[in-house]
Amino acid sequence: MTSARQWLQGCVLTPGGWVRGGLALADGRVADISGEPLTESAARASGLPLWLPGFIDLHVHGGGGHDTMAGGAAVAAIARCHARHGTTSLLATTMTAPRNEIEAALRALAPQVAQRPRNGARVLGVHLEGPYLSPHKLGAQPDFVAAATLDDVLALHALAPLRLITLAPERPGHLALIVALRQRGFVVQIGHSAGRYEDGVAALAAGATGFTHLFNAMSAMHHREPGLVGAALAHAERAEIIPDLLHVHPGAIHAALRAIPGLYCVTDATAAAGMPDGEYALGRHRVTKCLGGVRLADGTLAGSTLTMDQALRNLVGLGLTLAEASRRTATLAAQHLGLADRGEIRPGAWADLVALDSALQLQQVWVEAEAIEPEPEPEREFATAR
């Protein structure tokens, strides 16, 4: 049975540009778009809702006081937290941990991938960020690194669908593994690596298609030792970046935007996202949220408190058009995962939508043609994690 159509009015960002008119939704998807073309400036001055593709976040450790490594109900709560900020689909992202803890987390979160949490974002699968990392570039990751093997990865994939895998290419066997993983359809990113420029180039040649939180937890660029950052800026088609204006200086963001066509935004959000200052879990670590950041006891940045609606506003504040900021917070991430029916507003695509006002504040969120209902703020539900 075909569901009744729903109609949404306003200015709609389509792949061909802005349209003043409306959207028809049916069976979870965009059924039709009608209206007249207009410029972005006219759309923003119209006073009408500005409809953009829902945000897609491929790097989420937590939110609303909950940590992905807890699995199950925690992941559902994370999906609800980020949906309130316009994220309509995401990858639940793991931390480096003992093998049994990673397995337990994957088993517990698998049901949230199979069925979308009520009033939450679609959990597309898992971003496995560790344990296949360099012990010399852990960042905020606990020191439980391990060398990867194909059998090891496939065993984890059998527990919950791995959609994205971060690894350090300089570790023994990892270049050959990239080839094998790509042949099986996995998306592989370079990250948490002390590798040289040459390691980054070799990993891209082997089939790696991106860099995890560019600039952070990787060998920096020097004019005589370009490092992984140099490899990314010189050769990468895609990379993720955290635009909270704390992890990466605005000038470095501009350099990456100029160099990497498919630069897309992630939050790297932790349990502290959407919560008051205090102490929270990040895998095995305890982290502290204070002054807009999240840090370990030694001051190391440990993920972020960023949400994707703020990421979009930050990009516009850096001088991007709203259309380009939307591409960096939705479309490019969908393309990176090979999702042909998300990340754009067009007939046949999932009706994952956000409506903004003229100040770019979030007004409505729709996930697969279902409106996300307001919920109590997380700080009213949870005390700071102990």
C-alpha positions in Angstrom: 0.0 0.0 0.0 1.3 3.4 -0.9 1.3 5.9 1.9 -0.4 9.3 1.6 1.8 12.1 0.3 3.1 14.7 2.7 3.9 18.3 1.5 6.6 20.6 2.8 6.8 24.2 1.7 9.8 26.5 1.4 13.0 27.0 -0.5 14.6 23.6 -1.4 18.3 23.0 -2.2 18.3 20.5 -5.0 21.3 19.1 -7.0 20.5 21.7 -9.6 20.2 24.7 -7.3 17.6 26.4 -5.1 13.9 26.1 -5.8 11.1 28.1 -4.2 8.1 25.8 -3.9 7.8 22.5 -2.0 8.5 18.8 -1.6 6.2 15.8 -1.8 7.1 12.9 0.4 5.8 9.3 0.1 6.9 5.9 1.3 9.9 7.4 3.1 11.3 9.1 0.1 11.1 12.3 -1.9 8.3 11.8 -4.4 8.4 15.2 -6.2 9.9 18.7 -6.1 8.0 21.7 -7.5 8.6 25.4 -7.8 10.6 28.1 -9.4 14.4 28.5 -9.4 15.9 31.3 -7.3 19.3 32.4 -6.1 20.7 31.5 -2.7 20.6 35.1 -1.6 16.9 35.3 -2.5 16.2 32.0 -0.7 17.9 33.2 2.5 16.0 36.6 2.2 12.6 35.0 1.6 11.8 34.2 5.2 10.7 30.7 4.1 12.1 27.5 5.6 15.4 26.5 3.9 15.3 22.8 3.2 18.6 21.0 3.0 19.6 17.4 2.8 19.9 15.9 6.3 23.4 15.8 7.6 25.5 12.7 7.4 28.2 12.1 10.0 30.6 9.3 9.4 32.5 9.7 12.7 30.4 9.6 15.9 31.7 8.3 19.2 28.8 9.5 21.3 26.4 12.1 22.4 23.8 13.0 25.0 25.9 11.4 27.8 26.3 8.1 26.0 29.3 6.3 24.5 29.2 4.1 21.4 31.3 1.4 23.1 28.5 0.7 25.4 26.4 -0.5 22.4 22.7 -1.2 22.4 20.5 1.4 24.1 23.5 3.8 24.2 23.7 3.9 20.4 19.9 4.5 20.2 20.3 7.4 22.5 23.2 8.8 20.5 21.2 8.5 17.3 18.4 10.5 19.0 20.8 13.1 20.3 22.3 13.8 16.9 19.0 13.7 15.1 17.9 16.7 17.2 20.8 18.5 15.6 20.0 17.5 12.1 22.0 14.4 11.6 19.8 12.0 9.7 22.3 9.2 9.3 25.6 8.3 10.9 28.3 5.7 11.5 28.7 4.5 15.1 32.4 4.8 15.7 34.5 2.5 17.9 37.5 3.2 20.1 40.7 1.1 20.3 40.1 -1.4 23.1 40.8 -5.1 24.0 39.3 -7.4 21.4 36.6 -8.7 23.7 35.3 -5.2 24.3 35.2 -4.3 20.7 33.3 -7.5 20.0 30.8 -6.9 22.8 30.2 -3.3 21.5 29.6 -4.5 17.9 27.2 -7.3 19.1 25.3 -4.8 21.2 24.9 -2.1 18.5 24.1 -4.4 15.6 20.3 -4.3 16.3 20.4 -0.5 16.0 21.8 -0.9 12.5 19.1 -3.4 11.6 16.3 -1.1 12.7 16.3 2.7 13.0 16.0 3.9 16.6 12.7 5.6 17.3 13.0 9.3 16.8 16.6 8.9 15.9 19.1 9.0 13.0 19.6 6.0 10.8 22.7 4.1 12.0 24.3 3.1 8.7 26.9 0.8 10.2 30.2 1.0 12.0 33.3 3.2 11.5 36.0 1.0 13.0 38.5 3.5 14.3 41.1 1.1 15.8 42.6 -1.1 16.9 44.7 -1.0 13.7 46.5 2.2 14.5 50.0 3.4 15.2 51.0 3.4 18.9 52.9 6.6 18.1 49.8 8.6 17.0 47.1 7.4 19.4 45.6 10.9 20.0 42.9 10.1 22.5 42.8 6.4 21.7 43.7 3.9 24.5 46.9 1.9 23.8 45.4 -1.4 22.7 46.6 -1.3 19.1 46.9 -4.4 17.0 48.0 -5.4 13.6 45.1 -6.1 11.2 44.5 -9.3 9.3 41.7 -10.0 6.8 40.3 -12.8 8.9 40.3 -10.4 11.9 38.3 -7.7 10.1 35.9 -10.2 8.6 35.2 -11.7 12.0 34.3 -8.2 13.3 32.2 -7.5 10.2 30.2 -10.6 11.0 29.1 -9.1 14.3 28.0 -5.7 12.9 28.4 -4.2 9.4 31.7 -2.3 9.1 31.2 0.5 6.5 34.5 2.4 7.1 37.8 1.3 8.5 40.6 3.5 9.7 44.2 2.1 9.8 47.8 3.1 9.9 49.3 2.1 6.5 52.9 1.9 7.7 52.2 -1.1 9.9 53.4 -4.5 8.6 50.9 -6.1 6.2 48.5 -3.1 6.1 49.1 -2.1 2.5 48.3 -5.6 1.2 45.3 -5.6 3.5 44.0 -2.4 2.0 43.9 -4.1 -1.4 42.0 -7.1 0.0 39.5 -4.9 1.9 38.7 -2.8 -1.1 38.1 -5.9 -3.2 35.5 -6.9 -0.7 33.8 -3.5 -0.7 35.1 -1.9 2.5 35.9 1.8 2.5 39.4 2.4 4.0 40.8 5.6 5.5 44.3 6.5 6.6 44.5 7.8 10.1 46.2 7.7 13.5 49.4 7.2 11.7 53.1 8.2 12.0 53.7 7.2 8.4 55.7 9.2 5.9 54.4 10.9 2.8 55.4 7.8 0.8 53.3 5.6 3.1 50.3 7.8 2.4 50.8 7.8 -1.4 51.3 4.0 -1.3 48.1 3.6 0.7 46.1 5.7 -1.8 47.5 3.6 -4.6 46.4 0.4 -2.8 42.9 1.7 -2.6 42.5 3.8 0.5 40.0 6.5 -0.3 40.3 9.1 2.5 42.0 10.4 5.6 40.5 10.3 9.1 40.2 13.7 10.8 42.7 15.4 8.5 45.6 17.1 10.4 44.8 15.4 13.7 46.7 12.3 14.9 48.9 12.0 11.8 52.4 13.0 10.7 52.4 16.8 10.0 53.6 18.5 6.8 57.1 20.0 6.7 58.5 21.2 3.4 61.3 18.6 3.5 59.2 15.9 5.1 55.6 16.3 3.8 54.2 13.5 6.0 50.7 12.2 5.7 49.2 15.7 5.7 51.3 16.4 2.6 50.2 13.2 0.9 46.5 14.2 1.6 46.9 17.7 0.3 48.8 16.6 -2.8 46.9 13.5 -3.8 43.7 12.8 -1.9 40.3 13.0 -3.5 38.5 12.7 -0.1 39.2 13.3 3.6 37.2 14.0 6.7 37.8 17.1 8.8 36.5 18.3 12.2 35.3 21.9 11.7 34.8 22.9 15.3 37.5 25.6 14.9 39.4 23.9 17.8 40.8 20.8 16.2 41.9 22.6 13.0 42.7 26.3 12.4 40.4 28.0 9.9 43.5 28.7 7.7 44.2 25.0 7.6 40.6 24.3 6.7 40.8 26.7 3.8 44.0 25.0 2.6 42.2 21.6 2.7 39.1 22.9 1.0 41.3 24.2 -1.8 43.4 21.0 -2.2 40.9 18.1 -1.6 37.8 18.1 -3.8 35.9 15.7 -1.6 36.6 17.2 1.9 33.7 16.4 4.1 32.8 17.2 7.7 32.5 15.0 10.7 31.9 15.8 14.3 34.1 13.1 16.1 31.5 13.8 18.8 31.8 12.2 22.2 29.3 11.5 25.0 29.8 15.1 26.0 28.1 16.4 22.9 24.8 18.1 23.9 25.7 17.9 27.6 26.9 20.3 30.2 30.6 20.6 31.3 31.8 17.6 33.3 33.4 14.2 33.1 32.3 11.6 30.5 33.3 8.2 29.1 35.2 7.9 25.8 35.8 4.2 25.5 38.1 3.3 28.4 39.1 6.9 28.9 37.6 9.5 31.2 37.4 12.8 29.5 36.4 16.3 30.6 34.3 18.8 28.8 35.2 22.4 29.5 35.3 25.6 27.5 33.7 24.0 24.4 36.3 21.2 24.1 36.8 17.6 25.4 40.2 16.7 26.7 42.2 13.9 28.5 43.8 14.8 31.8 47.0 15.7 30.1 45.2 18.2 27.9 45.1 16.1 24.7 42.0 16.8 22.6 39.7 13.8 22.9 37.0 14.0 20.3 34.6 17.0 20.3 31.3 18.4 21.4 30.5 19.4 17.8 27.1 18.8 16.2 26.5 18.9 12.5 24.2 21.9 12.5 27.0 23.9 14.2 29.5 22.5 11.7 27.3 23.9 8.9 27.2 27.3 10.5 30.9 27.3 11.0 31.5 26.5 7.3 29.3 29.4 6.3 31.1 31.6 8.8 34.4 30.7 7.0 32.9 32.0 3.8 31.3 29.0 2.1 27.9 29.4 0.5 25.1 27.5 2.2 24.9 25.2 -0.7 28.6 24.4 -0.5 28.4 23.9 3.2 25.5 21.5 2.7 27.6 19.5 0.2 30.4 19.2 2.8 28.0 18.1 5.6 25.8 15.7 3.6 26.4 15.0 -0.1 30.1 14.2 -0.1 29.9 11.8 2.9 27.1 9.9 1.1 29.2 9.7 -2.0 32.2 8.5 0.0 30.1 5.5 1.2 28.6 4.9 -2.2 25.1 5.9 -1.0 23.2 6.8 -4.1 19.9 7.6 -2.3 21.1 9.9 0.5 22.8 13.2 0.8 20.7 15.0 -1.9 17.1 16.2 -2.2 15.8 14.7 -5.4 13.0 12.4 -6.4 13.6 8.8 -5.3 16.1 9.7 -2.6 15.3 9.0 1.1 13.5 12.0 2.6 16.2 12.9 5.0 15.7 16.6 5.5 16.5 19.6 7.7 14.8 23.0 7.6 16.7 26.1 8.7 15.6 29.6 9.3 17.4 32.7 7.9 19.9 32.6 10.8 20.6 28.9 9.9 19.1 27.7 13.1 17.5 24.3 12.9 13.7 24.3 12.8 12.7 20.8 11.6 14.3 17.4 11.0 12.9 14.6 8.9 14.4 11.1 8.8 13.1 8.9 6.0 9.9 11.1 5.8 9.3 10.9 9.5 9.5 14.1 11.6 11.8 14.0 14.5 9.8 15.0 17.6 11.3 17.3 20.2 12.6 15.5 23.3 13.8 16.7 26.7 17.3 18.1 26.6 19.8 15.5 27.6 21.0 17.5 30.6 17.6 17.1 32.1 17.7 13.3 31.7 21.3 12.6 32.8 23.7 13.9 35.3 27.3 14.1 34.1 28.6 10.6 33.6 30.5 9.1 36.5 
